């Protein structure tokens, strides 16, 4: 009986099992109703560049330097090496935020901790590898907006840094809707460099498009519009914006013709120069008759 029951279940690596798990997560999302706290009730503490890791013991050292009622602290979350503190009231969160920056001694070094606006990490997280140097945050944001079906789908973009605060060849992109382009290929050649993309949620599986890396909540099939249009100008340069109108090109050509050089060349042409053919009719001699004179 146990063998028959075990054989009735699908393989954990099969699409049916992943689809079932995705449906189960969707069911739990409707059963477990969570009321997310307001941003005014939270304090976001990033990891300083001078420290390699921001663990719980370091957070306790930071909290020991702050003056607040511990009953007002509801809890905290660990988000990519950062800490997000949630308080029971806006006044308590404001009181704690005013006490920053604080200096904390970890080991033999002193590190300064600041507060920053909280970053939303819910969505399709994509790790970017192989970024050429220099590759700024603005370039990474432009890359993420170009990969997305709509620029508004990009929630967060960040070039990851080392413990010394120097930019690395890795980055993080977070989308509200899974980019269709990354389902086609995980590698893009930009400026002669191969940039790799990797979904952070490897176990996530979407039962709508049958792809991994995202759930059905963030599936691209929920996006009603199609792919963005890519235009090419007369020189073959691609762009998301349509090329300039032909009327604008005609106006530019007209401006070239109205330049003094063009006017001088037109005025000196033999076609416009006065000659015998252009003599007025009043000054011409009367035509001679062909008949005999009497």
MARPA-752065 format. One record per residue (C-alpha): x, y, z. Coordinates in steps of 0.5 Angstrom, whole numbers, plus 500, padded with zeros to 3 digits. Layout:
XYZ/...
END
This chain:
500500500/506505502/509503495/503505491/501511495/509513494/508512486/502516486/506522487/509526481/517527481/519533485/523535479/517535474/513540472/506538475/510538482/512545481/505547478/502544485/507548489/506555485/498553486/499552494/503558495/498562491/493559496/497560502/497568500/489568500/489564507/494568511/492575510/498580512/497587513/504590512/506596516/506603514/513606511/513611517/513605522/520603519/527605520/532602515/539601517/544599511/550596512/556600512/562599507/567599512/564592515/564586511/557583514/551586518/549580523/544580529/550581534/552587531/545590530/544588538/550593539/547598535/540598539/544598545/546605543/539608542/534610547/527607546/522603549/523596547/516595547/515599541/520595537/515590533/521586530/526587524/528583518/534582514/534584507/541583503/545585509/541590511/536591517/529593517/526595524/519595525/516599530/509600533/508607532/510613527/513617533/517611536/520610529/521617528/525618535/530612533/531615526/533622529/539618533/543616527/548616525/551612531/558609531/559602533/566598535/566591532/572588533/578593533/574598528/569603529/563603524/558609523/551607521/546611518/539610516/536610509/529610505/527602505/528598499/522594496/525587495/519583493/518582486/523578481/530579483/535578478/543578479/547581474/554579473/560581468/559588468/564592465/568598469/566603469/558601470/555606474/548605477/545610472/547605467/544599471/538602471/538604464/539596463/534594467/529599464/531596457/530589459/523590462/516590458/515597461/520602464/515602470/516595472/523596474/523597482/530597484/537597481/544597485/551596483/554591489/560594492/565590496/567591503/571597502/566600498/568599491/564598485/564590483/562587477/555585480/549588480/542587483/535588479/528587482/522587477/515587479/513583472/518578470/522581464/520577457/527578455/531574460/526568459/529568452/536569454/540569460/546573456/547579453/553582449/554589451/560594449/564587447/562584454/558578456/553580461/550574465/543574468/541569474/534569477/535569485/528565486/531559483/525554486/520559484/515556478/510559474/504555472/502560467/508560462/511554465/518558467/522558473/525564477/518567478/511566481/505567477/504573481/509576477/508573470/509577464/502574461/499578466/502584462/496586457/501590452/506587447/513588446/516595446/517597439/524598437/525603431/531604426/533611423/536611416/543610419/541603422/541606429/536602434/532606439/525606443/523612440/521613433/525617428/525624427/519626422/521627414/518634415/523636420/528633415/525637409/526643414/533642415/534641407/530648406/535651411/541649408/538652401/537659405/544659407/548665404/553660400/547657397/544663395/550666392/551659388/544660385/545667383/551666379/548660375/548662368/540660368/539666372/544671368/541676364/542675356/539676349/533671351/531674357/531681353/524684355/519684349/518692348/526693347/526687341/527689334/520688330/521682326/523682318/518680313/519675308/515678302/517683297/517690298/513694294/
END
